[in-house]
Amino acid sequence: MVRTPLTPGERERGERFGVLLREARGGRSMVEVAAAAGVSAETLRKIETGRAPTPSFFTVAALAYTLGLSLDQLAAAAVLPNEDEGAALSA
């Protein structure tokens, strides 16, 4: 399967998401958090480093639950500064 290249905005969103996860993980090891969430440590590593900027909803939900984050917090981290203005206009 060939994937469409990511836009700069998608890459930035993935990096911001990774930062949020790393901060929420705190002193817990990547392996510990990944196992608790039911994902591989390599998947978590890719998400945290921005190499997998568009993880599946179920992966995001499992990580949020494991790290004590709300989906609202994750969604807020995913909105780029210029996007929130457009979202308000289209709502």
C-alpha positions as CSV (number, residue, x, y, z in Angstrom):
1,M,0.0,0.0,0.0
2,V,1.3,3.4,-1.0
3,R,0.6,6.2,1.5
4,T,0.1,9.8,0.6
5,P,3.0,12.0,1.8
6,L,2.2,13.9,5.0
7,T,1.8,17.6,4.9
8,P,4.0,19.8,7.1
9,G,0.9,20.4,9.3
10,E,0.4,16.6,9.8
11,R,4.0,16.2,10.7
12,E,3.8,19.0,13.2
13,R,0.6,17.6,14.7
14,G,2.3,14.2,15.1
15,E,5.3,15.8,16.8
16,R,3.1,17.7,19.2
17,F,1.1,14.5,20.0
18,G,4.4,12.7,20.7
19,V,5.6,15.4,23.1
20,L,2.3,15.2,25.0
21,L,2.6,11.4,25.3
22,R,6.2,11.6,26.5
23,E,5.3,14.2,29.1
24,A,2.4,12.2,30.3
25,R,4.5,9.0,30.5
26,G,6.8,10.8,32.9
27,G,9.2,8.3,34.6
28,R,7.4,5.2,33.4
29,S,9.2,3.2,30.8
30,M,8.1,3.0,27.2
31,V,7.8,-0.7,27.5
32,E,5.7,-0.5,30.6
33,V,3.2,2.0,29.1
34,A,3.0,0.2,25.7
35,A,2.3,-3.1,27.4
36,A,-0.4,-1.6,29.6
37,A,-2.0,0.0,26.6
38,G,-1.8,-3.2,24.5
39,V,0.5,-1.8,21.8
40,S,4.0,-2.6,21.0
41,A,6.9,-0.6,22.3
42,E,7.9,0.1,18.7
43,T,4.5,1.5,18.0
44,L,4.7,3.8,21.0
45,R,8.3,4.8,20.0
46,K,7.1,5.7,16.5
47,I,4.2,7.8,17.8
48,E,6.4,9.6,20.4
49,T,9.0,10.5,17.8
50,G,6.5,11.6,15.2
51,R,7.3,8.8,12.8
52,A,3.7,7.6,13.1
53,P,1.8,10.8,13.2
54,T,-1.6,9.3,12.4
55,P,-2.1,6.4,14.8
56,S,-5.5,4.6,14.9
57,F,-8.2,5.8,17.1
58,F,-8.1,2.7,19.3
59,T,-4.3,3.1,19.8
60,V,-4.9,6.7,20.8
61,A,-7.8,5.8,23.1
62,A,-5.7,3.0,24.8
63,L,-2.7,5.2,25.3
64,A,-5.0,8.0,26.7
65,Y,-6.6,5.6,29.2
66,T,-3.2,4.2,30.3
67,L,-1.7,7.6,30.7
68,G,-4.7,9.2,32.4
69,L,-5.3,11.7,29.6
70,S,-8.7,12.6,28.3
71,L,-9.4,12.4,24.6
72,D,-10.2,16.2,24.8
73,Q,-6.6,16.8,25.9
74,L,-5.3,14.8,23.0
75,A,-7.6,16.5,20.6
76,A,-6.5,20.0,21.8
77,A,-2.9,19.0,21.2
78,A,-3.8,17.9,17.7
79,V,-5.2,21.3,16.7
80,L,-2.6,23.5,15.0
81,P,-2.7,27.2,15.9
82,N,-4.2,28.3,12.5
83,E,-6.7,25.4,12.4
84,D,-8.7,26.4,15.5
85,E,-9.8,29.6,13.8
86,G,-11.2,27.8,10.8
87,A,-12.9,25.2,12.9
88,A,-14.8,27.9,14.8
89,L,-15.9,29.4,11.6
90,S,-17.2,26.2,10.1
91,A,-19.0,25.0,13.3
